[in-house]
Amino acid sequence: GGSLFHIGGHNPLEPADAGAAILSGPYTRNFAESFAPLISLGAAQTTSDAQDISRAVDRFLQNTDALTSACQASKQFSSKRHAKLEDISDLLIDTLLHDHG
């Protein structure tokens, strides 16, 4: 994928929304602001190369508790992100209604 090369990575928000554990190569600059909290919550892991990703998959397959924990962290991140977006939308709508209503 794009995160294994100097391309800059792929959007981690879609797999987070699906509640998936996220494995990425080291190049995540295109979505650095999204990867930082995902990594800190344990929803995402960065790896050094394709072999390291393969080892990470094997670890998840052997340790389903770790996989479940990463998936739950993704769901938690996604839920919080959606709640923030909802709050922003509500604030914008209220502001527009009060300014123009």
N, C-alpha and C positions, 0 to 999 in steps of 0.2 A: 504494500500500500504506500501511499504518499508520505507516511510518517517514517518509513525506513530509509528514505532518501532526502535530500535537501529540498524537497518540494514544499514541506511545511505542514503536512498532516491533513487529516480529514475531520469533519465536524463530529465531535463526541456527543452532541446534544441528542441526536436521533437515537443512538443506542441507549443513552441514559433514559430517554423518554420510554423506551421499550423495556426498561428495567434490566438491562444486560450488564454483565461485567465487561469492562473496557480494557483492551490491551492495545498498546500503541508502541510504535518505534520511538526513537529519541527526538525526532524532528516534529514538534508540535507548535511551531511559532504562529501558524495561521489561527490557532484556537487556544493560545496560551492562557487567556483569561478564563476559559472554560475548563481547561485541563487542571489548573492549579487547585481549585476546590474539589474536583472529582478525585484527584490523587490524594488530597488531604483527608477526604472522607473514606478512602479505601475503595471507591467505585472504579477507579482506573489505575493502571500500572503502566509505566513506560519500560520498555525493554531496549536492549542495545542492537539487536539484529533479528533476523528471521528465526535463527536457531533458539534464541532467547524467548521469542514469542512461543515457539513450539514447546519449550520447557515450561513456560507459564501455563499454557493450556493443559499440559500433562499434570501440573500441580493442582489445577482446578478440578480435573477429572478424578484425581486421587483424593482430594480433600473437598468434598462437597459442602462442608460447613463454610470453608473460605469462599467458595463460589456463591453460596447463598448470601453470605455477608456482603460481598461485593455487589451482588444484584440488589439487595435491599438498600445499600448506600446509593446506588444509581437512582432507585425509585425515590429515595428521600431527597436527593439533589433535585430531581425533576419536579417533585411536588412543590418544593420551596421556590424553584424558579417560576413555575406556573402561578403560584400564589403571588409572587412579586409582580409578575406581568399583569395579573388581574387587578392588583392594587393600583398600578400605574394607569391602567385603562380606566378604572373607576374615577381616579383623580382627574384624568384628562376630560372625561365626559362631564363630571361635575363642574370643572372649570369652564368648559365650553358652554354649558347650559347657563351658568351664572353670568358669564360675560355677554352672552347673546340672548338670554331669555329674559 
